[in-house]
Structure formats: C-alpha cells, structure tokens
Amino acid sequence: MTERYRETEPLKKGELFVMHTCEEARDPKYEGKIWTCKTDQFTRGEGRYSQDSIFLEGFSGLFVPEYLQRVNVEPLFTEKDKIITSLRDQLRQFNAYDSRACQLHEEEK
C-alpha cells in the first residue's frame, strides 16, 4: 500500500466515512452522506502507478481513500440507547400502574 497520502490506518470493510475535498463530495446527492466500506483498502497498479483504492456500498466503481474521513457514530448510538432505556422504564412504570389499577377495579366488583 502506498503511504503517499494517508497517515492513518488503512480503511477496513464495514467502517463508516464521509467524502471530502473531491468532486463527488460537492455533489448534493453525496454531500454529508455516510458511506460504508464494502472492501478493505487495497493497492492497485505498481510502482509510481500504484494507487490506494476501496469500494463503497452504493457507489459505482472504486474510490480513493485519500478523500474519505472516518465518522464516529458511537455518540449517536449512545444517545439512542439512552432514549430507548428511558422509554422502556416509562413503559414498565405505566404497566405496573395499569396492572395495579386493574386489580383495584376487580376488587371493587
């Protein structure tokens, strides 16, 4: 793999990225889009003609990793998990209250 441009670890299948500083990144349909790597980063060609490349899910053809920036979506999942936990707690409380209300109603009959 050429080390000409990237100072980070090679891209891996399944990692998430956004495009930057390239023609595709300026296209409104791609602007800010989060891409998933379809393959690990690989080098094609030899010598001065070698080029790091990668395939992206939903993108036709190769893409140059130099124009991809990793995206950390962990905080998004963390926030989503907090909301889900809160909703589950509220549902449990409601069900406990509802169950108790039904018992009291049955006792009144």
C-alpha positions as CSV (number, residue, x, y, z in Angstrom):
1,M,0.0,0.0,0.0
2,T,1.3,3.4,-0.8
3,E,1.9,5.8,2.1
4,R,1.9,8.8,-0.1
5,Y,-1.3,10.5,1.3
6,R,-2.7,8.6,4.3
7,E,-1.1,8.8,7.7
8,T,-3.8,6.8,9.3
9,E,-4.6,3.1,9.4
10,P,-5.8,1.5,6.1
11,L,-9.6,1.6,5.7
12,K,-11.5,-1.6,6.7
13,K,-14.7,-3.2,5.4
14,G,-17.7,-2.0,7.4
15,E,-16.1,1.3,8.6
16,L,-18.1,4.5,8.1
17,F,-16.8,7.6,6.2
18,V,-17.8,10.8,4.5
19,M,-16.3,12.1,1.3
20,H,-14.3,15.4,1.4
21,T,-12.4,17.7,-0.9
22,C,-13.3,16.0,-4.1
23,E,-15.8,16.4,-6.9
24,E,-18.1,13.7,-5.5
25,A,-18.2,15.4,-2.1
26,R,-19.6,18.6,-3.8
27,D,-22.4,16.7,-5.4
28,P,-25.7,17.5,-3.5
29,K,-26.7,13.8,-3.5
30,Y,-23.4,12.8,-1.8
31,E,-22.9,15.9,0.5
32,G,-22.7,14.7,4.1
33,K,-23.7,11.1,3.2
34,I,-22.2,8.5,5.4
35,W,-20.7,5.7,3.4
36,T,-19.8,2.1,4.4
37,C,-16.7,0.4,3.1
38,K,-17.6,-2.6,1.0
39,T,-14.0,-3.9,1.0
40,D,-10.8,-3.4,2.8
41,Q,-8.4,-0.8,1.3
42,F,-6.2,-2.3,-1.3
43,T,-3.5,-1.1,-3.7
44,R,-3.8,-1.5,-7.5
45,G,-1.0,-0.9,-10.0
46,E,2.7,-1.0,-9.4
47,G,5.5,1.4,-8.7
48,R,4.7,5.0,-9.4
49,Y,1.4,3.9,-10.9
50,S,0.1,2.3,-7.7
51,Q,-3.0,3.8,-6.1
52,D,-4.8,3.0,-2.9
53,S,-8.4,2.2,-3.6
54,I,-11.6,1.0,-1.9
55,F,-15.1,0.0,-2.9
56,L,-18.0,1.7,-1.1
57,E,-21.6,0.4,-0.6
58,G,-23.9,2.0,-3.1
59,F,-21.1,3.8,-5.0
60,S,-20.3,2.7,-8.5
61,G,-16.6,1.9,-9.1
62,L,-13.5,2.4,-7.0
63,F,-12.9,5.3,-4.7
64,V,-9.6,6.9,-3.5
65,P,-9.3,6.6,0.3
66,E,-7.4,10.0,0.4
67,Y,-10.8,11.7,0.1
68,L,-12.6,9.8,2.9
69,Q,-12.8,10.9,6.5
70,R,-13.8,8.4,9.3
71,V,-17.1,9.1,11.0
72,N,-17.6,8.3,14.7
73,V,-21.3,7.4,15.1
74,E,-20.8,5.9,18.6
75,P,-22.2,9.1,20.3
76,L,-25.4,8.8,18.2
77,F,-25.9,5.2,19.3
78,T,-25.2,6.1,22.9
79,E,-27.9,8.8,22.8
80,K,-30.3,6.5,21.1
81,D,-29.7,3.8,23.7
82,K,-30.4,6.4,26.5
83,I,-33.7,7.3,24.9
84,I,-34.7,3.6,24.4
85,T,-33.8,2.8,28.1
86,S,-35.9,5.8,29.2
87,L,-38.9,4.8,27.2
88,R,-38.7,1.2,28.5
89,D,-38.6,2.5,32.0
90,Q,-41.6,4.6,31.4
91,L,-43.5,1.7,29.8
92,R,-42.7,-0.6,32.8
93,Q,-44.0,2.1,35.2
94,F,-47.1,2.5,33.2
95,N,-47.7,-1.3,33.0
96,A,-47.1,-1.6,36.8
97,Y,-49.6,1.3,37.4
98,D,-52.1,-0.2,34.9
99,S,-51.8,-3.6,36.4
100,R,-52.4,-2.2,39.9
101,A,-55.4,-0.1,38.6
102,C,-57.0,-3.3,37.1
103,Q,-56.5,-5.2,40.4
104,L,-58.2,-2.4,42.3
105,H,-61.1,-2.3,39.8
106,E,-61.6,-6.1,40.1
107,E,-61.6,-5.8,43.9
108,E,-64.3,-3.2,43.8
109,K,-66.7,-5.5,41.9
